């Protein structure tokens, strides 16, 4: 049996890869404020918070599948949320990404479930360029939330 690292801090450097990171972290994992374009090689499980904010990520592919604490991916270049861990229901900090304008429509209600449904229904298409309005409205309906009268998105074409 291997004992996971308790906490891992590699933030505020100029890292371009997470190669060499442990597979499991028993505390928090913080790789914020680097030059990461991918989360490849990051831990598969993090017992506490995972912070990959202030990088240049365009995808959440390779992010931990098991997270026990919050997930902070603010200030990146994310246009979709594919790769987000399923059934995640803790604190999420997503501000400063193109996809933020979609999540902001839900006023921080049940964001883990919102993200699961956005991904499941394929709301965001064509590498983060298009939002399918009928599918977005279905997410609101499924969550029994009010559908905004007008949905305008600056970072997406809406169909």
C-alpha positions, 0 to 999 in steps of 0.5 A: 500500500502506498501512502499518498502525499499529504499536500502538493504545492507547485503553484506560482512557477512557470511550469508547462507540464505536471509530469512527475506529479504523484497519482494521489494526494492526501490533502490539497493539490495547488498548481495555480499560476503556471503556464499549463495548457493541459492537466495531463499527469496531474493526480487522479485523486485529491482528498482536499481542494484542487487548484489549477487557476491562472493557467492557460488551460483550454480543457479539463481533460485529465483533471482528477476524477476523485476530488474531496474538496473544492475545485478552482479553475478560474482565470483559464481559457475554458470554453467547455467543461468536458472532462469535469469529474462526474457527480462532483458537488463541492465548491467550484470557482470558475470565474474568468473563463469564456464558459463562465457566462454559461455557468453564470446563467444558473446563479451558482445553483447546484453547479456540479449538477449543472456541469454534468447536465451541460456535458451529458446533453452536449450543450456546448459543441464544435470545440467550444464555439457553439451552444445549442439553445434547446439543449441549454433550456433542457438543463434549466427544465431538468433542474426546475429552474427559470429559463431566462427570457433572453439568452445572449452569449458573447463567446458562443454562437447560439443555435 
